[in-house]
Amino acid sequence: MADLEILLPKMGESVAEATIIKWLKNEGDAVEADEPIVEIATDKVDSEVPAPQDGILTRKLVGEGEVVKVGQAVALIGTEAGASTQGPAPVKTAPSPAPAPANGNGSTAQHATSVAQESTTDVARTGPSGKFYSPLVRNIARKEGLTMAELELIQGTGMSGRVTKKDILNFLPDRDRTGTPAPVTETAAPTSSSAQPASAPATKVPGTPAVLPAAGDEVIEMDRMRRLIADHMVMSKHTSPHVTSYVEADVTGLVLWRERVKLAFEKREGEKLTFTPIFIQAIVQAIKEMPMVNVQVNGYEIIKKRDINIGMATALPSGNLIVPVIRNADRMNLIGLAAAVNGLAQRARDNKLSPDEITGGTYTMTNVGTFGNVMGTPVINQPQVAIMATGAIRKKPAVISTPAGDMIGIRHMMFLSHSYDHRVVDGALGGRFVRRVADILEAWSVDKEY
């Protein structure tokens, strides 16, 4: 009888590992093909690993809370009825330490095992700010004697601000020269690491004042996704000098056009026509005309992106936020964009997004109008350099120019807010871009065919 290894699947181009959140099956349980057996979490999304075929879960190779590399075996499935009564075959990727040899060298093997365990236990996996530290980073920190306070001062360049091997190695020379942690962000605490409270709450960011709850206050621990969002937002503000430009657009023609075609559109295409795909189409057209807002920054290098991948900020039932990405949006017509928007939004609400669907964005749009807000000052979704917020469409009195002269009329008006990274997008480009998007929306003809 042969056992089948269940490997951690590839979950996106930038995802190399995942954390085991919860086992859905116990050893000895029967499993069916495609039945989820374990919940996993990455920096991007939570998902499940299904069984590749029918069988019996004979052995779990990793425990809850452990970090697993892509391609590593997480469990064994016996493909025969008697699998649960037979010992599983040894697997090279099993994290269990090898038993000590019986030739008198057991103490050496035991010491090696204790060192390996030490590398992942004396430095916490999650810091006080909610940052996640990989086993490799924690191992380097242990060997170099870095404290958690020092780790928290390192500005990570990985996904969601994660500290990478390169980040910690670049930090060490400055630390060694000065003998104290080198602050790398504008809000780093000026005091020494010894001043950091040893039992700081999990949600406290270094350099911020301590907040003590008063009698009767309710203390709510941030969930994992909220911690990632908080860390990502703070990192973005530290990275990019934000500037926001505003334009008010008269979208009366667009509103009347949508009212005229939306029922026929849904009947013919099987998709609801919201304003979101229309806004995205206008943004894509403006990006084609001004491609320098579709860039990323690497030190003093500007990376001009070939693809136009539009992220759309989506609120989840939990109150958290996620940004699924429409890849190659410039290659889609309005029908394709509507299908992509509706599909991604539904999968986001059902927690069914794959890691590939929330990575690779080059520009983001957030529709704050869905909450009744007239405008917003959105935070840039790193490593992008710009984001647009679309406000609520409201009927307002406005001056209308006619051949007979100016007159007052009731028009459908909305604000567009464009936040951009002033390191590479100047006010002229940022302002022209949002004005161009408004012009495209204002020029929408009531008689336009979709």
C-alpha positions as CSV (number, residue, x, y, z in Angstrom):
1,M,0.0,0.0,0.0
2,A,1.4,3.4,-1.0
3,D,0.7,6.7,0.7
4,L,0.1,9.8,-1.4
5,E,1.7,13.0,-0.4
6,I,-0.5,16.1,-0.3
7,L,1.7,19.1,-1.3
8,L,1.2,22.7,-0.5
9,P,0.1,24.0,-4.0
10,K,1.5,27.0,-5.8
11,M,-0.7,29.9,-4.9
12,G,0.5,32.8,-7.0
13,E,3.6,34.2,-8.5
14,S,4.7,36.0,-5.3
15,V,3.6,33.5,-2.7
16,A,6.3,31.2,-1.4
17,E,4.8,29.9,1.9
18,A,1.6,29.7,3.9
19,T,0.6,29.2,7.5
20,I,-1.5,26.2,8.5
21,I,-4.6,27.7,10.1
22,K,-6.9,24.8,10.8
23,W,-7.1,21.1,10.0
24,L,-10.5,20.1,8.7
25,K,-9.9,16.4,8.9
26,N,-8.3,14.2,11.6
27,E,-5.9,11.3,11.1
28,G,-7.9,8.2,10.2
29,D,-10.8,10.2,8.6
30,A,-12.0,9.2,5.1
31,V,-11.6,12.0,2.5
32,E,-13.1,12.4,-0.9
33,A,-11.4,13.9,-4.0
34,D,-11.5,17.7,-4.0
35,E,-12.8,17.7,-0.4
36,P,-11.0,20.4,1.7
37,I,-8.7,19.0,4.4
38,V,-6.8,22.0,5.7
39,E,-7.2,25.7,5.8
40,I,-4.2,27.8,5.0
41,A,-3.4,31.5,5.0
42,T,-0.9,33.6,3.1
43,D,-0.2,37.4,3.2
44,K,-2.8,37.8,0.5
45,V,-5.7,35.5,1.1
46,D,-7.0,32.5,3.1
47,S,-7.8,29.3,1.2
48,E,-8.2,25.6,1.5
49,V,-6.1,22.6,0.3
50,P,-8.3,19.8,-1.2
51,A,-7.6,16.1,-1.3
52,P,-6.3,15.0,-4.7
53,Q,-8.2,11.8,-4.6
54,D,-10.3,9.5,-2.4
55,G,-8.6,7.9,0.5
56,I,-7.9,8.1,4.3
57,L,-5.8,10.8,6.0
58,T,-3.1,8.7,7.5
59,R,-0.8,11.4,8.9
60,K,-0.5,15.1,9.3
61,L,3.0,16.2,8.7
62,V,2.6,19.8,10.0
63,G,0.7,21.3,12.9
64,E,-1.6,24.3,13.1
65,G,0.3,27.6,13.2
66,E,3.3,26.2,11.3
67,V,4.7,27.9,8.2
68,V,5.0,25.6,5.1
69,K,6.8,26.2,1.9
70,V,5.1,25.8,-1.5
71,G,5.7,22.3,-2.7
72,Q,6.2,20.9,0.8
73,A,4.2,17.9,1.9
74,V,1.6,18.7,4.5
75,A,-0.1,15.3,4.9
76,L,-0.3,11.7,3.7
77,I,-3.4,10.0,2.3
78,G,-3.7,6.3,2.0
79,T,-5.4,5.3,-1.2
80,E,-6.5,1.8,0.1
81,A,-9.1,1.0,2.8
82,G,-6.5,-0.4,5.2
83,A,-4.3,2.7,5.0
84,S,-5.2,3.8,8.5
85,T,-3.8,0.6,10.0
86,Q,-0.4,0.8,8.3
87,G,2.5,3.1,9.2
88,P,3.1,5.9,6.7
89,A,6.1,5.9,4.5
90,P,8.9,8.3,5.6
91,V,8.8,11.7,3.8
92,K,11.9,13.9,3.4
93,T,9.9,17.1,3.9
94,A,8.4,16.1,7.2
95,P,9.4,18.7,9.8
96,S,10.0,16.1,12.6
97,P,13.6,16.1,13.8
98,A,15.6,12.9,13.1
99,P,16.0,10.6,16.2
100,A,19.4,10.7,18.0
101,P,21.9,8.0,16.9
102,A,22.7,5.2,19.3
103,N,26.5,5.5,18.8
104,G,27.1,7.9,21.7
105,N,26.7,11.0,19.7
106,G,23.1,11.5,20.8
107,S,24.0,14.7,22.8
108,T,25.3,16.4,19.6
109,A,22.1,15.5,17.7
110,Q,20.0,16.6,20.6
111,H,21.9,20.0,20.7
112,A,21.3,20.5,17.0
113,T,17.6,19.8,17.5
114,S,17.4,22.3,20.3
115,V,19.1,25.0,18.2
116,A,16.7,24.4,15.4
117,Q,13.8,24.7,17.7
118,E,15.3,27.8,19.3
119,S,15.5,29.6,16.0
120,T,11.8,29.6,15.6
121,T,10.7,30.0,19.2
122,D,12.8,32.8,20.8
123,V,11.7,35.3,18.1
124,A,8.0,35.7,17.8
125,R,6.3,34.9,14.5
126,T,4.2,38.1,14.7
127,G,5.6,41.3,16.1
128,P,3.7,43.9,18.3
129,S,2.7,45.8,15.1
130,G,1.2,42.7,13.5
131,K,4.1,42.2,11.1
132,F,4.7,38.5,10.2
133,Y,8.4,37.3,10.3
134,S,9.3,34.2,8.3
135,P,11.3,31.4,9.9
136,L,14.4,32.5,7.9
137,V,14.2,36.1,9.1
138,R,13.7,34.9,12.7
139,N,16.7,32.6,12.4
140,I,18.9,35.4,11.2
141,A,17.6,37.6,14.0
142,R,18.4,35.0,16.6
143,K,21.9,34.4,15.3
144,E,22.6,38.2,15.2
145,G,21.0,38.9,18.5
146,L,18.4,41.3,17.2
147,T,15.6,42.2,19.6
148,M,12.0,42.4,18.5
149,A,12.1,46.1,18.9
150,E,14.9,46.2,16.4
151,L,13.0,43.9,14.0
152,E,10.0,46.2,14.2
153,L,12.2,49.2,13.0
154,I,13.1,47.5,9.7
155,Q,11.0,48.7,6.8
156,G,10.1,45.6,4.9
157,T,10.1,45.5,1.1
158,G,8.1,42.3,0.8
159,M,4.4,41.9,0.3
160,S,2.4,43.9,2.8
161,G,5.6,45.3,4.2
162,R,7.0,41.9,5.2
163,V,10.7,41.9,6.2
164,T,12.7,39.8,3.8
165,K,16.2,38.3,4.1
166,K,17.6,41.2,2.0
167,D,16.0,43.7,4.4
168,I,17.4,42.3,7.6
169,L,20.9,41.8,6.0
170,N,20.9,45.4,4.8
171,F,19.9,46.5,8.3
172,L,22.8,44.7,10.1
173,P,25.7,46.9,8.9
174,D,24.1,50.1,10.2
175,R,23.2,48.4,13.4
176,D,26.8,47.2,13.9
177,R,28.3,50.6,13.2
178,T,26.1,52.5,15.6
179,G,25.5,49.8,18.2
180,T,21.8,50.8,18.3
181,P,18.9,50.2,15.9
182,A,19.0,52.5,12.9
183,P,15.6,54.1,12.4
184,V,14.4,53.6,8.9
185,T,11.0,55.2,9.0
186,E,9.9,58.7,9.8
187,T,7.9,57.5,12.8
188,A,10.6,55.3,14.4
189,A,10.9,55.8,18.1
190,P,13.9,58.0,19.0
191,T,14.5,56.1,22.2
192,S,16.6,53.0,22.7
193,S,15.2,49.5,22.3
194,S,15.3,49.1,26.1
195,A,12.5,51.7,26.4
196,Q,10.1,49.5,24.5
197,P,7.7,47.8,26.9
198,A,8.3,44.1,27.0
199,S,4.7,43.3,27.0
200,A,3.4,45.8,24.4
201,P,0.0,44.9,23.1
202,A,-0.2,43.1,19.8
203,T,-1.7,46.1,17.9
204,K,0.8,48.8,19.1
205,V,3.1,50.3,16.5
206,P,6.5,51.3,17.7
207,G,6.9,55.0,18.2
208,T,3.2,55.6,19.0
209,P,2.0,56.6,22.5
210,A,0.6,53.9,24.7
211,V,-3.2,53.9,24.9
212,L,-4.7,52.5,28.1
213,P,-8.4,51.5,28.1
214,A,-10.6,53.3,30.6
215,A,-13.1,51.5,32.8
216,G,-16.0,50.1,30.7
217,D,-14.1,50.3,27.4
218,E,-14.1,47.2,25.2
219,V,-10.8,46.0,23.9
220,I,-11.1,44.3,20.5
221,E,-8.1,42.4,19.1
222,M,-7.5,42.9,15.4
223,D,-8.0,39.9,13.3
224,R,-5.3,38.7,11.0
225,M,-6.6,40.5,7.9
226,R,-7.1,43.8,9.8
227,R,-3.5,43.6,11.0
228,L,-2.3,43.1,7.4
229,I,-4.4,46.1,6.3
230,A,-3.1,48.3,9.1
231,D,0.5,47.4,8.4
232,H,0.1,47.9,4.7
233,M,-1.5,51.4,5.1
234,V,1.2,52.6,7.5
235,M,3.9,51.3,5.2
236,S,2.3,53.1,2.2
237,K,2.2,56.4,4.1
238,H,5.8,56.0,5.1
239,T,6.9,55.1,1.6
240,S,5.0,57.6,-0.6
241,P,4.4,61.4,-0.2
242,H,0.7,61.5,-0.9
243,V,-0.9,64.3,-2.9
244,T,-4.6,64.3,-3.8
245,S,-6.3,66.2,-6.6
246,Y,-10.1,66.6,-7.0
247,V,-12.4,67.1,-10.0
248,E,-16.2,67.4,-10.1
249,A,-17.7,65.7,-13.2
250,D,-21.1,66.1,-14.8
251,V,-22.1,62.5,-15.6
252,T,-25.7,63.2,-16.5
253,G,-25.3,61.6,-20.0
254,L,-23.7,58.5,-18.4
255,V,-26.5,58.1,-15.8
256,L,-29.2,58.4,-18.4
257,W,-27.4,56.0,-20.8
258,R,-27.1,53.4,-18.1
259,E,-30.8,53.7,-17.1
260,R,-31.7,53.2,-20.8
261,V,-29.6,50.0,-21.4
262,K,-29.1,48.3,-18.1
263,L,-32.1,45.9,-18.4
264,A,-31.3,45.0,-21.9
265,F,-27.6,44.6,-21.0
266,E,-28.4,42.1,-18.2
267,K,-30.9,40.2,-20.3
268,R,-28.5,39.9,-23.2
269,E,-25.2,39.4,-21.4
270,G,-26.3,37.8,-18.2
271,E,-24.4,40.5,-16.2
272,K,-25.6,43.4,-14.1
273,L,-24.2,46.7,-15.4
274,T,-23.0,48.8,-12.5
275,F,-21.0,52.1,-12.7
276,T,-17.7,50.4,-11.6
277,P,-16.8,48.8,-15.0
278,I,-17.6,52.1,-16.7
279,F,-15.3,54.0,-14.4
280,I,-12.6,51.4,-14.9
281,Q,-12.9,51.7,-18.7
282,A,-12.4,55.5,-18.4
283,I,-9.4,55.0,-16.1
284,V,-7.8,52.5,-18.6
285,Q,-8.3,54.9,-21.5
286,A,-6.6,57.7,-19.5
287,I,-3.7,55.4,-18.6
288,K,-3.1,54.6,-22.2
289,E,-2.8,58.3,-22.9
290,M,-0.7,59.0,-19.7
291,P,1.2,55.8,-19.0
292,M,3.5,57.4,-16.4
293,V,0.8,56.9,-13.8
294,N,1.1,53.2,-14.4
295,V,4.6,52.9,-12.9
296,Q,6.3,51.5,-9.9
297,V,9.4,52.8,-8.0
298,N,12.5,50.8,-7.1
299,G,15.0,53.1,-5.3
300,Y,15.8,55.7,-7.9
301,E,14.5,53.6,-10.8
302,I,11.0,54.1,-12.3
303,I,9.5,50.8,-13.7
304,K,7.0,51.6,-16.5
305,K,4.5,48.7,-16.5
306,R,3.5,47.2,-19.8
307,D,0.3,45.6,-18.5
308,I,-2.6,47.6,-17.2
309,N,-4.0,45.6,-14.2
310,I,-6.7,47.5,-12.4
311,G,-7.3,46.7,-8.7
312,M,-10.8,47.4,-7.3
313,A,-11.1,47.9,-3.6
314,T,-13.9,45.7,-2.3
315,A,-15.5,45.7,1.2
316,L,-16.0,42.3,2.7
317,P,-19.0,41.3,5.0
318,S,-16.5,41.3,7.9
319,G,-15.8,45.0,7.4
320,N,-12.3,44.3,6.1
321,L,-11.1,45.4,2.7
322,I,-9.5,43.4,-0.2
323,V,-8.4,44.5,-3.6
324,P,-9.0,41.9,-6.4
325,V,-7.3,42.7,-9.7
326,I,-8.6,42.8,-13.3
327,R,-5.6,41.7,-15.3
328,N,-5.1,43.3,-18.8
329,A,-8.1,45.5,-18.4
330,D,-7.1,47.4,-21.5
331,R,-7.8,44.3,-23.6
332,M,-11.5,44.1,-22.4
333,N,-14.6,45.8,-23.7
334,L,-17.4,47.0,-21.3
335,I,-19.0,43.5,-21.4
336,G,-15.8,41.8,-20.3
337,L,-15.1,44.4,-17.6
338,A,-18.6,44.0,-16.2
339,A,-18.2,40.2,-16.1
340,A,-14.8,40.5,-14.4
341,V,-16.0,43.1,-11.8
342,N,-19.1,41.0,-10.9
343,G,-17.2,37.8,-10.7
344,L,-14.4,39.1,-8.5
345,A,-16.8,40.9,-6.2
346,Q,-18.8,37.8,-5.7
347,R,-15.7,35.6,-5.0
348,A,-14.4,38.2,-2.6
349,R,-17.7,38.1,-0.6
350,D,-17.6,34.3,-0.6
351,N,-13.9,34.2,0.4
352,K,-13.1,32.3,-2.8
353,L,-10.4,34.6,-4.3
354,S,-7.2,32.9,-5.4
355,P,-3.8,34.6,-4.6
356,D,-3.3,35.3,-8.3
357,E,-6.5,37.4,-8.3
358,I,-5.2,39.8,-5.7
359,T,-1.7,40.3,-6.9
360,G,-0.1,42.2,-9.8
361,G,-2.2,45.3,-9.8
362,T,-0.7,48.4,-11.4
363,Y,-3.4,51.0,-10.6
364,T,-6.3,50.9,-8.1
365,M,-9.9,52.3,-8.0
366,T,-12.1,52.5,-5.0
367,N,-15.7,53.4,-5.3
368,V,-16.5,55.3,-2.1
369,G,-19.8,56.4,-3.6
370,T,-21.3,53.0,-2.7
371,F,-21.2,54.1,0.9
372,G,-22.8,57.5,0.1
373,N,-19.5,59.4,0.4
374,V,-19.1,62.3,-2.0
375,M,-15.3,62.1,-2.1
376,G,-12.3,60.5,-0.3
377,T,-8.5,60.7,0.1
378,P,-7.5,57.1,-0.7
379,V,-4.2,55.6,0.4
380,I,-2.0,54.3,-2.4
381,N,-1.9,50.5,-2.7
382,Q,1.9,49.9,-2.7
383,P,3.9,49.3,-4.9
384,Q,1.6,51.3,-7.1
385,V,1.9,55.1,-7.4
386,A,-1.7,56.2,-7.8
387,I,-5.3,55.4,-6.8
388,M,-8.6,57.0,-7.7
389,A,-11.7,57.3,-5.5
390,T,-15.1,57.7,-7.2
391,G,-17.7,59.5,-5.2
392,A,-21.5,59.3,-5.0
393,I,-23.5,60.6,-8.0
394,R,-25.9,63.2,-6.8
395,K,-28.5,65.5,-8.4
396,K,-27.3,69.1,-8.1
397,P,-28.2,72.5,-9.6
398,A,-25.5,73.4,-12.1
399,V,-24.9,76.1,-14.8
400,I,-25.5,74.7,-18.3
401,S,-24.1,76.5,-21.4
402,T,-26.6,76.5,-24.3
403,P,-26.7,78.3,-27.7
404,A,-29.2,80.6,-26.1
405,G,-27.0,81.4,-23.1
406,D,-26.3,80.0,-19.7
407,M,-29.1,78.5,-17.6
408,I,-29.5,76.6,-14.3
409,G,-30.4,72.9,-14.6
410,I,-30.5,69.7,-12.5
411,R,-27.5,67.6,-13.3
412,H,-26.0,64.3,-12.1
413,M,-22.6,65.3,-10.5
414,M,-19.8,63.4,-8.9
415,F,-16.3,64.0,-7.5
416,L,-13.2,62.1,-8.5
417,S,-10.3,62.0,-6.0
418,H,-6.9,61.1,-7.3
419,S,-4.1,60.3,-4.8
420,Y,-0.6,59.9,-6.2
421,D,3.0,59.4,-5.2
422,H,4.7,62.8,-5.5
423,R,8.1,61.2,-5.8
424,V,7.3,60.3,-9.4
425,V,3.9,61.8,-10.2
426,D,3.9,65.6,-10.2
427,G,0.8,67.8,-9.7
428,A,0.6,68.5,-13.4
429,L,0.4,64.9,-14.4
430,G,-1.8,63.8,-11.4
431,G,-4.2,66.7,-12.1
432,R,-4.3,66.2,-15.8
433,F,-5.0,62.5,-15.3
434,V,-8.1,62.9,-13.1
435,R,-9.3,65.7,-15.4
436,R,-9.0,63.4,-18.4
437,V,-11.0,60.6,-16.6
438,A,-13.7,63.2,-15.9
439,D,-13.7,64.4,-19.5
440,I,-14.2,60.8,-20.7
441,L,-17.2,60.2,-18.4
442,E,-18.7,63.6,-19.2
443,A,-18.5,62.9,-22.9
444,W,-20.5,59.6,-22.6
445,S,-23.4,59.8,-25.1
446,V,-26.9,58.9,-24.1
447,D,-27.2,57.2,-27.5
448,K,-24.0,55.2,-27.2
449,E,-24.2,51.5,-28.0
450,Y,-22.5,49.0,-25.6
